[in-house]
Amino acid sequence: MAEENGLSQVFEITGKDFGRAGTISTKIKEILQEIGIDSAVIRRAAIAAYEAEMNIVMYAQRGTLTLTLTPTAIRLDVDDEGPGIEDIELAMQEGFSTATDEMREMGFGAGMGLPNIRKNSDEFAISSTPGKGTSIDVVLNLNQVAE
Amino acid sequence: MNRYYHSVKVDPTKCNGRMKCMRVCPTQAIRVRDGVASILEDKCIDCGECLTECPEGAIVALTDPVGELSKFKYTVAIPSPALYAQFGRQILPDEILAGLKDLGFSDTVDLAFLCGEVSFAIQEHLREYEGPKPIVSNACPTVVRLIQVKYPSLVDHISPIDIPRELAAREIKKAKAKEHGLDEREIGAFYITPCPVKMISIKQPAEKEKSYLDGAISITDIYGPLLSAMDGGKRKERSYRKALEDICILGIGWAIVGGICRTLRLKNSLAVSGLTEILEVFDDIERGKMRHIDFAEAYSCWQGCVGGSLTVENRYVSYNKILKLIETLEFEEIKACPDIREVRKRYAQKYFFRTGILEPRPLKPLDTDLARAIQKRKEKQEIFETLPQIDCGACGSPTCLTFAEDVVTGTAELSDCLVMVAQKSAGVSRKPASPPKIVELNPPDAKAKNKKVD
């Protein structure tokens, strides 16, 4: 993957900023639409980006989402400064959530975030240091798309 | 077919380049070049916002003049239920339909009954539906186009049940051709429309080759003549109560936002009007956040069809008129509505389903070659970073980001940015002064003290 041929854009996300939550994934969707990516792939990328964005908004102090786009793949690198995840295996289970009651009342924290990101990506890697932060790297391949 | 038919056009002789339309356009489809507005066909979704906004009346809706009727041997008026909301509360649909006949139509269709049938059909459909949720109503053609253009992945959510006006035209033509021994082509079905977008849904349906309707006449055009034909509502042939009994309580509400949901009796449905609000809802649907909602009703005009740009009455007044009418019908226990068993029978025969496939209509990418498109998007971002980012619109593009795109695609030049030109001549570097500082609102006393200490 030649990075020079690609486009790379960094988006900053602020923790607890529920008012602006979702704007980054919308921007990413619009960029992918302008480039002419297949709409089914865009939808998967947008869902993955949205869940990652919401994780930062809900749990972390701040974070960044880096979109890298080459003719063969979409890459989302998400890094945050936050509490980190103690047990990643447990966090990856559907339905597991540490969301507060308030978050649940707002319709978040159903424990589908991380599983949803994995489900919508072709490659998925997660690492975390408790007390420091979490990073998630996601790749969606573009080669099978005809256009 | 690359060119899309649109229901609105700019009259260059009237346009004086105020850019109001450009700023209000929700899909950034308008540019002002050389002092005249133009509409980018690919991006336009025919919402009519520009038409309502233009102070010069330079943006015109392409509806049919009433004179078109003479082309047909037999003509049928099919008014949107929004027409019923345009007149005083004492004027009920039967009088309005009679007035239309006086204006020269051979016949009329009370669309409210068809709307009621379609409500039942949607109920039937929801019962057996297992696809992606929510189902999104297709009643508003702008919403259908918005999905095709901006939310192509949601095309599968659009209701497959045809819209009442199309079903009405299809059926009335069949019936009248038989009754009068005419060819269906000799019968003209005209929709009385509250908005310009219904016109394109007739000239260029989103999903099929041809509409069953032959044209659309705007409520604004027909309002005056109709009012005189009805003699201002003085001609009462039947009692108020009798006229009420003819109103379909299920269908009449289709003129206002929430009117369809009200008839579906679902635990989870939602109704939204106004494009900015719709974008929020559709973003959430796309993120998968609304899977628990069964049905979503959306109208690009505030308050629904009564808020259309070709209506006469204030949208809040007409909204309320429909609401009061429903209340009256409920109070009087008049519940005229179609026969549900009949609807079920016809539903099973696929009577209500629209024909043809609704395809996404995604925007043209920056380039057809993926690598080049990525390169252009990169350039766009680089240009954007150098721009003032104040979205003044003086260049003729609605935002700095769209201007950057116009430069990359070659439809604008960097020198069109007046702010940059001014800064250059003043010897300022390309980036404008840092964003305005937020003034701290400390009590003046405290500040003064701080200064002294310093």
Contacts between the chains, C-beta under 8 A, distances in Angstrom:
chain1	res1	chain2	res2	distance
A	5	B	371	6.2
A	5	B	374	7.1
A	5	B	375	7.7
A	6	B	374	6.4
A	7	B	374	5.1
A	7	B	375	7.9
A	7	B	377	5.5
A	7	B	378	4.5
A	7	B	381	7.2
A	9	B	381	6.6
A	22	B	283	6.5
A	22	B	284	7.9
A	22	B	287	7.1
A	25	B	287	7.0
A	26	B	283	5.8
A	29	B	286	7.6
A	31	B	377	6.3
A	33	B	150	7.8
A	33	B	362	6.5
A	33	B	363	6.3
A	33	B	365	7.9
A	34	B	363	7.3
A	34	B	365	6.4
A	34	B	366	5.6
A	34	B	373	7.6
A	34	B	377	5.9
A	34	B	380	7.8
A	34	B	405	7.5
A	35	B	365	5.7
A	35	B	366	6.4
A	35	B	370	7.0
A	35	B	373	4.5
A	35	B	374	5.9
A	35	B	377	5.4
A	36	B	362	7.6
A	36	B	364	7.9
A	36	B	365	2.6
A	36	B	366	7.3
A	36	B	367	7.6
A	36	B	368	7.2
A	36	B	370	7.0
A	36	B	373	5.5
A	39	B	152	4.0
A	39	B	153	4.6
A	39	B	360	5.9
A	39	B	362	6.1
A	40	B	153	6.4
A	42	B	153	6.6
A	43	B	153	4.0
A	43	B	286	6.5
A	46	B	286	6.3
A	46	B	287	6.8
A	47	B	286	8.0
A	47	B	287	6.0
A	47	B	288	5.9
A	50	B	287	4.7
A	69	B	374	5.6
A	69	B	377	7.8
A	70	B	374	7.0
A	71	B	370	4.7
A	71	B	371	4.5
A	71	B	374	6.5
A	107	B	289	6.7
A	116	B	288	7.6
A	142	B	370	7.2
A	147	B	370	7.8
